[in-house]
Amino acid sequence: MAAKIKKGDRVVVLAGRDKGKSGEVLSVDPKKGRATVAGVNTQLRHTRQSAQSEGGIIPKAGPIDLSNIAIEDPKDGKPTRVGFRFENGKKVRFAKRSGELIDG
């Protein structure tokens, strides 16, 4: 199946303790069906000091299930479903809510 959510997309959280928050997708794991979104599902990680970074308790974004996030509509910022269509011989994603192209 084609990827409906990709790295760099703006998404809205539909369920869970971060419901209503939005952020940018940092990574997607299609095999596990999970994605990491900036500022969502933050977990505290105890890290040791190294030459590059200072140690301490650092907040880190954890993965969230793909079923709990939806693409943000480019027109009004509300959650939308994703459709595919061909334009100029290329397959493109569009927001079903407004019909706007997601990746131009």
PyMOL commands that set and color helices and strands:
alter all, ss='L'
color gray80, all
select helices_A, chain A and resi 66-68
alter helices_A, ss='H'
color red, helices_A
select strands_A, chain A and resi 10-13+22-29+34-37+42-47+56-61+63-65+69-72+79-80+82-87+90-95
alter strands_A, ss='S'
color yellow, strands_A
deselect
rebuild
show_as cartoon
